[in-house]
Amino acid sequence: MFTVTSLATHDRERRSRPGSDFSAGKVDFLTSCFEHMFLCSGERPAFARGIVGARCNGRRMRTSVEEVHQLVTALEPVDDLEAADRLRTLQWLASTDDIWRRAKPATPSPHLVSYAVVVDPTDGSVLLVDHVKAGRWLPTGGHVEIDEHPADAAAREVGEELGIGAVFNDPERRPAFVTVSETVGACGGHVDVSLWFALEGWRGMPVVDGSGEFAGVRWWTPAEIAGGCGRFDPGFERFLAKIAVGTDVRVLGEG
């Protein structure tokens, strides 16, 4: 019996033999079937990682898009809403390589965003910015540049906007959460696919507003967040609940 990987290898060897009548299209057909199966289920077993991503829906996936696909595939959804957003994101990544904002304000829509959520592991406080255009208290973050790794985008944004170095909660710099949402405020009306990264910081650390887009920057305690004192991204409290229980990322404050 052949595994998927060994079957594909066997077929390539067979069709390369002199006089072989084995059609190259048969391997492509088998590969497409496996890709469709894994895409629709939202899962990608380890044995299939060499197939799904490199080719998806009959096309060759751009390397940087494949990296994003792998990050999203590895996420363990915390609830049904994240599971639905994860599946939508995988389907979107499989359908196009045009995933980065190319022109202001929002071309194409959707496009990829990275959030850098800075949390003090000693008390769970979160550093947020009062975003003027969005009209919300948000984690720092922004658009991922063309071919930029989302973790690099998170590190760049927190440095540019707050003047601090990125210390990722997860040593492998994986996102902890994914959301698909329509934007609001002055630049509203388009769809952001957002990867949320957990970063570590501490209350009292030097912070500057390097963007000119914020009405304020401050730390929010868990009690203030739970008390509904601010206007937050709809996914914000779900993200905090996820990292608090250590789902898919190391629990904040643990060694």
Phi and psi restraints in degrees (value plus and minus 20) as a CYANA .aco file:
   2 PHE   PHI    -122.3   -82.3
   2 PHE   PSI     122.9   162.9
   3 THR   PHI     -97.6   -57.6
   3 THR   PSI     152.5   192.5
   4 VAL   PHI     -79.3   -39.3
   4 VAL   PSI     -64.7   -24.7
   5 THR   PHI     -84.9   -44.9
   5 THR   PSI     -66.5   -26.5
   6 SER   PHI     -90.3   -50.3
   6 SER   PSI     -49.5    -9.5
   7 LEU   PHI     -84.3   -44.3
   7 LEU   PSI     -65.3   -25.3
   8 ALA   PHI     -82.9   -42.9
   8 ALA   PSI     -61.2   -21.2
   9 THR   PHI     -83.2   -43.2
   9 THR   PSI     -64.9   -24.9
  10 HIS   PHI     -79.1   -39.1
  10 HIS   PSI     -62.7   -22.7
  11 ASP   PHI     -86.6   -46.6
  11 ASP   PSI     -59.2   -19.2
  12 ARG   PHI     -84.5   -44.5
  12 ARG   PSI     -61.0   -21.0
  13 GLU   PHI     -84.9   -44.9
  13 GLU   PSI     -59.5   -19.5
  14 ARG   PHI     -85.7   -45.7
  14 ARG   PSI     -62.9   -22.9
  15 ARG   PHI     -93.8   -53.8
  15 ARG   PSI     -36.5     3.5
  16 SER   PHI    -104.2   -64.2
  16 SER   PSI     -29.6    10.4
  17 ARG   PHI     -91.3   -51.3
  17 ARG   PSI     123.4   163.4
  18 PRO   PHI     -76.7   -36.7
  18 PRO   PSI     113.1   153.1
  19 GLY   PHI      61.0   101.0
  19 GLY   PSI     -16.9    23.1
  20 SER   PHI     -89.8   -49.8
  20 SER   PSI     119.6   159.6
  21 ASP   PHI    -125.4   -85.4
  21 ASP   PSI      -5.9    34.1
  22 PHE   PHI     -97.0   -57.0
  22 PHE   PSI     104.8   144.8
  23 SER   PHI     -99.9   -59.9
  23 SER   PSI     116.7   156.7
  24 ALA   PHI     -82.6   -42.6
  24 ALA   PSI     -45.8    -5.8
  25 GLY   PHI     -84.4   -44.4
  25 GLY   PSI     -45.0    -5.0
  26 LYS   PHI     -87.0   -47.0
  26 LYS   PSI     -60.3   -20.3
  27 VAL   PHI     -85.8   -45.8
  27 VAL   PSI     -62.7   -22.7
  28 ASP   PHI     -82.1   -42.1
  28 ASP   PSI     -58.1   -18.1
  29 PHE   PHI     -84.3   -44.3
  29 PHE   PSI     -65.5   -25.5
  30 LEU   PHI     -82.5   -42.5
  30 LEU   PSI     -64.3   -24.3
  31 THR   PHI     -80.7   -40.7
  31 THR   PSI     -63.8   -23.8
  32 SER   PHI     -82.2   -42.2
  32 SER   PSI     -57.7   -17.7
  33 CYS   PHI     -82.2   -42.2
  33 CYS   PSI     -65.0   -25.0
  34 PHE   PHI     -85.1   -45.1
  34 PHE   PSI     -61.5   -21.5
  35 GLU   PHI     -80.2   -40.2
  35 GLU   PSI     -65.8   -25.8
  36 HIS   PHI     -83.0   -43.0
  36 HIS   PSI     -60.8   -20.8
  37 MET   PHI     -82.8   -42.8
  37 MET   PSI     -65.5   -25.5
  38 PHE   PHI     -91.0   -51.0
  38 PHE   PSI     -55.9   -15.9
  39 LEU   PHI     -85.7   -45.7
  39 LEU   PSI     -65.7   -25.7
  40 CYS   PHI     -86.5   -46.5
  40 CYS   PSI     -51.8   -11.8
  41 SER   PHI    -103.6   -63.6
  41 SER   PSI     -37.0     3.0
  42 GLY   PHI      57.0    97.0
  42 GLY   PSI     -14.0    26.0
  43 GLU   PHI    -137.6   -97.6
  43 GLU   PSI     132.5   172.5
  44 ARG   PHI    -160.5  -120.5
  44 ARG   PSI      78.2   118.2
  45 PRO   PHI     -78.0   -38.0
  45 PRO   PSI     135.9   175.9
  46 ALA   PHI     -78.1   -38.1
  46 ALA   PSI     -55.6   -15.6
  47 PHE   PHI     -89.8   -49.8
  47 PHE   PSI     -34.4     5.6
  48 ALA   PHI    -121.8   -81.8
  48 ALA   PSI     -16.7    23.3
  49 ARG   PHI     -87.2   -47.2
  49 ARG   PSI     -42.2    -2.2
  50 GLY   PHI     -99.1   -59.1
  50 GLY   PSI     -31.8     8.2
  51 ILE   PHI    -122.2   -82.2
  51 ILE   PSI     -78.8   -38.8
  52 VAL   PHI     -92.2   -52.2
  52 VAL   PSI     110.1   150.1
  53 GLY   PHI      89.3   129.3
  53 GLY   PSI     -74.8   -34.8
  54 ALA   PHI     -84.2   -44.2
  54 ALA   PSI     -61.4   -21.4
  55 ARG   PHI    -150.9  -110.9
  55 ARG   PSI     112.0   152.0
  56 CYS   PHI    -163.7  -123.7
  56 CYS   PSI     107.1   147.1
  57 ASN   PHI      34.3    74.3
  57 ASN   PSI      19.0    59.0
  58 GLY   PHI      59.0    99.0
  58 GLY   PSI     -12.3    27.7
  59 ARG   PHI    -144.7  -104.7
  59 ARG   PSI     139.0   179.0
  60 ARG   PHI    -103.5   -63.5
  60 ARG   PSI     100.8   140.8
  61 MET   PHI    -100.9   -60.9
  61 MET   PSI     114.2   154.2
  62 ARG   PHI     -77.8   -37.8
  62 ARG   PSI     120.5   160.5
  63 THR   PHI     -77.3   -37.3
  63 THR   PSI     -64.4   -24.4
  64 SER   PHI     -88.6   -48.6
  64 SER   PSI     -50.8   -10.8
  65 VAL   PHI     -92.0   -52.0
  65 VAL   PSI     -58.5   -18.5
  66 GLU   PHI     -79.9   -39.9
  66 GLU   PSI     -58.1   -18.1
  67 GLU   PHI     -82.8   -42.8
  67 GLU   PSI     -61.5   -21.5
  68 VAL   PHI     -85.6   -45.6
  68 VAL   PSI     -62.0   -22.0
  69 HIS   PHI     -77.0   -37.0
  69 HIS   PSI     -61.9   -21.9
  70 GLN   PHI     -86.6   -46.6
  70 GLN   PSI     -60.4   -20.4
  71 LEU   PHI     -81.8   -41.8
  71 LEU   PSI     -64.0   -24.0
  72 VAL   PHI     -91.3   -51.3
  72 VAL   PSI     -58.5   -18.5
  73 THR   PHI     -79.3   -39.3
  73 THR   PSI     -56.7   -16.7
  74 ALA   PHI     -95.7   -55.7
  74 ALA   PSI     -33.3     6.7
  75 LEU   PHI     -88.0   -48.0
  75 LEU   PSI     120.1   160.1
  76 GLU   PHI    -123.0   -83.0
  76 GLU   PSI      86.8   126.8
  77 PRO   PHI     -79.8   -39.8
  77 PRO   PSI     122.0   162.0
  78 VAL   PHI    -106.9   -66.9
  78 VAL   PSI     -42.4    -2.4
  79 ASP   PHI    -174.5  -134.5
  79 ASP   PSI     158.5   198.5
  80 ASP   PHI     -83.8   -43.8
  80 ASP   PSI     -54.7   -14.7
  81 LEU   PHI     -86.9   -46.9
  81 LEU   PSI     -63.0   -23.0
  82 GLU   PHI     -88.0   -48.0
  82 GLU   PSI     -55.5   -15.5
  83 ALA   PHI     -80.5   -40.5
  83 ALA   PSI     -61.8   -21.8
  84 ALA   PHI     -87.2   -47.2
  84 ALA   PSI     -61.6   -21.6
  85 ASP   PHI     -86.9   -46.9
  85 ASP   PSI     -56.8   -16.8
  86 ARG   PHI     -83.3   -43.3
  86 ARG   PSI     -64.9   -24.9
  87 LEU   PHI     -85.4   -45.4
  87 LEU   PSI     -63.0   -23.0
  88 ARG   PHI     -80.0   -40.0
  88 ARG   PSI     -60.0   -20.0
  89 THR   PHI     -86.8   -46.8
  89 THR   PSI     -63.0   -23.0
  90 LEU   PHI     -82.7   -42.7
  90 LEU   PSI     -60.6   -20.6
  91 GLN   PHI     -85.5   -45.5
  91 GLN   PSI     -60.6   -20.6
  92 TRP   PHI     -83.1   -43.1
  92 TRP   PSI     -66.8   -26.8
  93 LEU   PHI     -83.4   -43.4
  93 LEU   PSI     -52.2   -12.2
  94 ALA   PHI     -94.0   -54.0
  94 ALA   PSI     -38.9     1.1
  95 SER   PHI    -115.0   -75.0
  95 SER   PSI     -38.3     1.7
  96 THR   PHI    -177.6  -137.6
  96 THR   PSI     135.4   175.4
  97 ASP   PHI    -121.0   -81.0
  97 ASP   PSI     -21.3    18.7
  98 ASP   PHI    -110.8   -70.8
  98 ASP   PSI      54.1    94.1
  99 ILE   PHI    -132.5   -92.5
  99 ILE   PSI     -22.0    18.0
 100 TRP   PHI    -128.6   -88.6
 100 TRP   PSI     129.3   169.3
 101 ARG   PHI     -87.5   -47.5
 101 ARG   PSI     102.7   142.7
 102 ARG   PHI    -121.9   -81.9
 102 ARG   PSI     -46.3    -6.3
 103 ALA   PHI    -166.6  -126.6
 103 ALA   PSI     121.6   161.6
 104 LYS   PHI     -94.6   -54.6
 104 LYS   PSI     127.8   167.8
 105 PRO   PHI    -107.9   -67.9
 105 PRO   PSI     -39.3     0.7
 106 ALA   PHI    -178.3  -138.3
 106 ALA   PSI      22.6    62.6
 107 THR   PHI    -128.7   -88.7
 107 THR   PSI     103.1   143.1
 108 PRO   PHI    -105.1   -65.1
 108 PRO   PSI     149.2   189.2
 109 SER   PHI    -143.9  -103.9
 109 SER   PSI     103.9   143.9
 110 PRO   PHI     -98.5   -58.5
 110 PRO   PSI     147.3   187.3
 111 HIS   PHI    -165.0  -125.0
 111 HIS   PSI     148.9   188.9
 112 LEU   PHI    -109.9   -69.9
 112 LEU   PSI     117.3   157.3
 113 VAL   PHI    -151.4  -111.4
 113 VAL   PSI     126.4   166.4
 114 SER   PHI    -136.8   -96.8
 114 SER   PSI     110.5   150.5
 115 TYR   PHI    -121.3   -81.3
 115 TYR   PSI     117.3   157.3
 116 ALA   PHI    -134.8   -94.8
 116 ALA   PSI      81.1   121.1
 117 VAL   PHI    -115.7   -75.7
 117 VAL   PSI      89.0   129.0
 118 VAL   PHI    -110.2   -70.2
 118 VAL   PSI      99.8   139.8
 119 VAL   PHI    -143.3  -103.3
 119 VAL   PSI     115.7   155.7
 120 ASP   PHI    -103.3   -63.3
 120 ASP   PSI      93.2   133.2
 121 PRO   PHI     -89.9   -49.9
 121 PRO   PSI     -32.5     7.5
 122 THR   PHI     -96.9   -56.9
 122 THR   PSI     -51.1   -11.1
 123 ASP   PHI    -158.2  -118.2
 123 ASP   PSI     -19.3    20.7
 124 GLY   PHI      60.4   100.4
 124 GLY   PSI     -12.8    27.2
 125 SER   PHI     -87.0   -47.0
 125 SER   PSI     130.9   170.9
 126 VAL   PHI    -145.0  -105.0
 126 VAL   PSI     116.0   156.0
 127 LEU   PHI    -109.0   -69.0
 127 LEU   PSI      98.6   138.6
 128 LEU   PHI    -146.6  -106.6
 128 LEU   PSI     139.3   179.3
 129 VAL   PHI    -137.9   -97.9
 129 VAL   PSI     123.7   163.7
 130 ASP   PHI    -106.7   -66.7
 130 ASP   PSI      75.8   115.8
 131 HIS   PHI    -100.4   -60.4
 131 HIS   PSI      97.4   137.4
 132 VAL   PHI     -83.2   -43.2
 132 VAL   PSI     -68.7   -28.7
 133 LYS   PHI     -88.4   -48.4
 133 LYS   PSI     -58.2   -18.2
 134 ALA   PHI     -99.4   -59.4
 134 ALA   PSI     -44.5    -4.5
 135 GLY   PHI      49.1    89.1
 135 GLY   PSI       9.5    49.5
 136 ARG   PHI    -160.4  -120.4
 136 ARG   PSI     138.0   178.0
 137 TRP   PHI    -105.0   -65.0
 137 TRP   PSI      98.0   138.0
 138 LEU   PHI    -148.5  -108.5
 138 LEU   PSI     137.5   177.5
 139 PRO   PHI     -86.8   -46.8
 139 PRO   PSI     135.6   175.6
 140 THR   PHI     -86.1   -46.1
 140 THR   PSI     132.8   172.8
 141 GLY   PHI     145.4   185.4
 141 GLY   PSI    -195.7  -155.7
 142 GLY   PHI     153.1   193.1
 142 GLY   PSI    -191.0  -151.0
 143 HIS   PHI     -90.7   -50.7
 143 HIS   PSI     120.5   160.5
 144 VAL   PHI    -100.8   -60.8
 144 VAL   PSI     110.3   150.3
 145 GLU   PHI     -93.6   -53.6
 145 GLU   PSI     142.5   182.5
 146 ILE   PHI     -77.8   -37.8
 146 ILE   PSI     105.4   145.4
 147 ASP   PHI      47.0    87.0
 147 ASP   PSI     -12.1    27.9
 148 GLU   PHI     -99.3   -59.3
 148 GLU   PSI     119.6   159.6
 149 HIS   PHI     -90.8   -50.8
 149 HIS   PSI     117.2   157.2
 150 PRO   PHI     -76.5   -36.5
 150 PRO   PSI     -55.0   -15.0
 151 ALA   PHI     -87.1   -47.1
 151 ALA   PSI     -57.0   -17.0
 152 ASP   PHI     -84.8   -44.8
 152 ASP   PSI     -56.8   -16.8
 153 ALA   PHI     -84.6   -44.6
 153 ALA   PSI     -62.2   -22.2
 154 ALA   PHI     -81.4   -41.4
 154 ALA   PSI     -64.3   -24.3
 155 ALA   PHI     -85.0   -45.0
 155 ALA   PSI     -61.4   -21.4
 156 ARG   PHI     -83.7   -43.7
 156 ARG   PSI     -65.5   -25.5
 157 GLU   PHI     -84.5   -44.5
 157 GLU   PSI     -63.4   -23.4
 158 VAL   PHI     -88.3   -48.3
 158 VAL   PSI     -48.6    -8.6
 159 GLY   PHI     -94.3   -54.3
 159 GLY   PSI     -65.5   -25.5
 160 GLU   PHI     -88.1   -48.1
 160 GLU   PSI     -61.2   -21.2
 161 GLU   PHI    -106.8   -66.8
 161 GLU   PSI     -52.3   -12.3
 162 LEU   PHI    -141.1  -101.1
 162 LEU   PSI     -29.0    11.0
 163 GLY   PHI      51.4    91.4
 163 GLY   PSI       7.8    47.8
 164 ILE   PHI    -142.9  -102.9
 164 ILE   PSI     134.4   174.4
 165 GLY   PHI    -101.6   -61.6
 165 GLY   PSI     127.5   167.5
 166 ALA   PHI    -104.3   -64.3
 166 ALA   PSI     103.1   143.1
 167 VAL   PHI    -136.7   -96.7
 167 VAL   PSI      82.3   122.3
 168 PHE   PHI     -94.3   -54.3
 168 PHE   PSI     115.5   155.5
 169 ASN   PHI     -83.6   -43.6
 169 ASN   PSI     -56.5   -16.5
 170 ASP   PHI    -116.5   -76.5
 170 ASP   PSI     100.4   140.4
 171 PRO   PHI     -78.0   -38.0
 171 PRO   PSI     -44.8    -4.8
 172 GLU   PHI    -109.3   -69.3
 172 GLU   PSI     -17.2    22.8
 173 ARG   PHI      36.9    76.9
 173 ARG   PSI      23.3    63.3
 174 ARG   PHI    -110.1   -70.1
 174 ARG   PSI     128.9   168.9
 175 PRO   PHI     -89.3   -49.3
 175 PRO   PSI     132.8   172.8
 176 ALA   PHI    -119.8   -79.8
 176 ALA   PSI     -32.8     7.2
 177 PHE   PHI    -180.6  -140.6
 177 PHE   PSI     131.8   171.8
 178 VAL   PHI    -155.2  -115.2
 178 VAL   PSI     119.9   159.9
 179 THR   PHI    -155.1  -115.1
 179 THR   PSI     131.7   171.7
 180 VAL   PHI    -144.6  -104.6
 180 VAL   PSI      95.7   135.7
 181 SER   PHI    -169.0  -129.0
 181 SER   PSI     133.3   173.3
 182 GLU   PHI    -106.1   -66.1
 182 GLU   PSI     115.2   155.2
 183 THR   PHI     -96.4   -56.4
 183 THR   PSI     140.6   180.6
 184 VAL   PHI    -148.5  -108.5
 184 VAL   PSI     154.0   194.0
 185 GLY   PHI      66.0   106.0
 185 GLY   PSI    -177.0  -137.0
 186 ALA   PHI     -83.2   -43.2
 186 ALA   PSI     -49.0    -9.0
 187 CYS   PHI    -130.8   -90.8
 187 CYS   PSI       8.6    48.6
 188 GLY   PHI     -99.1   -59.1
 188 GLY   PSI     153.8   193.8
 189 GLY   PHI      81.8   121.8
 189 GLY   PSI     -21.9    18.1
 190 HIS   PHI    -140.1  -100.1
 190 HIS   PSI     152.7   192.7
 191 VAL   PHI    -127.1   -87.1
 191 VAL   PSI     109.6   149.6
 192 ASP   PHI    -125.7   -85.7
 192 ASP   PSI     113.6   153.6
 193 VAL   PHI    -121.5   -81.5
 193 VAL   PSI      89.2   129.2
 194 SER   PHI    -130.9   -90.9
 194 SER   PSI     109.7   149.7
 195 LEU   PHI    -121.9   -81.9
 195 LEU   PSI     106.4   146.4
 196 TRP   PHI    -122.7   -82.7
 196 TRP   PSI     102.8   142.8
 197 PHE   PHI    -129.7   -89.7
 197 PHE   PSI     115.9   155.9
 198 ALA   PHI    -111.1   -71.1
 198 ALA   PSI     103.2   143.2
 199 LEU   PHI    -138.2   -98.2
 199 LEU   PSI     138.5   178.5
 200 GLU   PHI    -128.8   -88.8
 200 GLU   PSI     121.7   161.7
 201 GLY   PHI    -173.1  -133.1
 201 GLY   PSI    -189.6  -149.6
 202 TRP   PHI    -168.1  -128.1
 202 TRP   PSI     126.4   166.4
 203 ARG   PHI     -81.0   -41.0
 203 ARG   PSI     114.4   154.4
 204 GLY   PHI      77.7   117.7
 204 GLY   PSI     -29.5    10.5
 205 MET   PHI     -87.3   -47.3
 205 MET   PSI     127.0   167.0
 206 PRO   PHI     -83.7   -43.7
 206 PRO   PSI     109.9   149.9
 207 VAL   PHI    -156.1  -116.1
 207 VAL   PSI     119.0   159.0
 208 VAL   PHI    -147.6  -107.6
 208 VAL   PSI     134.3   174.3
 209 ASP   PHI    -113.6   -73.6
 209 ASP   PSI      78.0   118.0
 210 GLY   PHI    -114.0   -74.0
 210 GLY   PSI     -18.6    21.4
 211 SER   PHI    -120.0   -80.0
 211 SER   PSI     -49.1    -9.1
 212 GLY   PHI      54.4    94.4
 212 GLY   PSI     -11.6    28.4
 213 GLU   PHI    -127.7   -87.7
 213 GLU   PSI     -15.4    24.6
 214 PHE   PHI    -134.3   -94.3
 214 PHE   PSI     121.9   161.9
 215 ALA   PHI    -107.3   -67.3
 215 ALA   PSI     -33.2     6.8
 216 GLY   PHI    -195.7  -155.7
 216 GLY   PSI     141.2   181.2
 217 VAL   PHI    -156.4  -116.4
 217 VAL   PSI     107.5   147.5
 218 ARG   PHI    -178.5  -138.5
 218 ARG   PSI     142.5   182.5
 219 TRP   PHI    -107.6   -67.6
 219 TRP   PSI     119.7   159.7
 220 TRP   PHI    -134.9   -94.9
 220 TRP   PSI     107.5   147.5
 221 THR   PHI     -98.7   -58.7
 221 THR   PSI     138.9   178.9
 222 PRO   PHI     -76.1   -36.1
 222 PRO   PSI     -56.0   -16.0
 223 ALA   PHI     -86.2   -46.2
 223 ALA   PSI     -60.7   -20.7
 224 GLU   PHI     -85.4   -45.4
 224 GLU   PSI     -60.6   -20.6
 225 ILE   PHI     -85.9   -45.9
 225 ILE   PSI     -65.7   -25.7
 226 ALA   PHI     -86.6   -46.6
 226 ALA   PSI     -46.6    -6.6
 227 GLY   PHI    -100.7   -60.7
 227 GLY   PSI     -20.3    19.7
 228 GLY   PHI      49.1    89.1
 228 GLY   PSI      13.9    53.9
 229 CYS   PHI    -100.7   -60.7
 229 CYS   PSI     -29.8    10.2
 230 GLY   PHI    -152.5  -112.5
 230 GLY   PSI     147.6   187.6
 231 ARG   PHI    -117.6   -77.6
 231 ARG   PSI      86.8   126.8
 232 PHE   PHI    -132.6   -92.6
 232 PHE   PSI     144.7   184.7
 233 ASP   PHI     -80.3   -40.3
 233 ASP   PSI     120.7   160.7
 234 PRO   PHI     -77.4   -37.4
 234 PRO   PSI     -45.4    -5.4
 235 GLY   PHI    -111.1   -71.1
 235 GLY   PSI     -25.2    14.8
 236 PHE   PHI     -80.9   -40.9
 236 PHE   PSI     -71.6   -31.6
 237 GLU   PHI     -89.5   -49.5
 237 GLU   PSI     -49.9    -9.9
 238 ARG   PHI     -86.9   -46.9
 238 ARG   PSI     -58.5   -18.5
 239 PHE   PHI     -81.3   -41.3
 239 PHE   PSI     -66.8   -26.8
 240 LEU   PHI     -82.7   -42.7
 240 LEU   PSI     -59.2   -19.2
 241 ALA   PHI     -84.0   -44.0
 241 ALA   PSI     -56.3   -16.3
 242 LYS   PHI     -87.9   -47.9
 242 LYS   PSI     -67.4   -27.4
 243 ILE   PHI     -92.8   -52.8
 243 ILE   PSI     -43.4    -3.4
 244 ALA   PHI     -86.8   -46.8
 244 ALA   PSI     -52.5   -12.5
 245 VAL   PHI    -114.7   -74.7
 245 VAL   PSI     -17.9    22.1
 246 GLY   PHI      55.5    95.5
 246 GLY   PSI       3.1    43.1
 247 THR   PHI     -93.4   -53.4
 247 THR   PSI      95.6   135.6
 248 ASP   PHI      53.6    93.6
 248 ASP   PSI     -29.6    10.4
 249 VAL   PHI    -159.8  -119.8
 249 VAL   PSI     139.7   179.7
 250 ARG   PHI     -84.1   -44.1
 250 ARG   PSI     119.0   159.0
 251 VAL   PHI     -82.9   -42.9
 251 VAL   PSI     112.5   152.5
 252 LEU   PHI     -77.7   -37.7
 252 LEU   PSI     112.2   152.2
 253 GLY   PHI      73.2   113.2
 253 GLY   PSI     -31.0     9.0
 254 GLU   PHI    -104.3   -64.3
 254 GLU   PSI     137.4   177.4
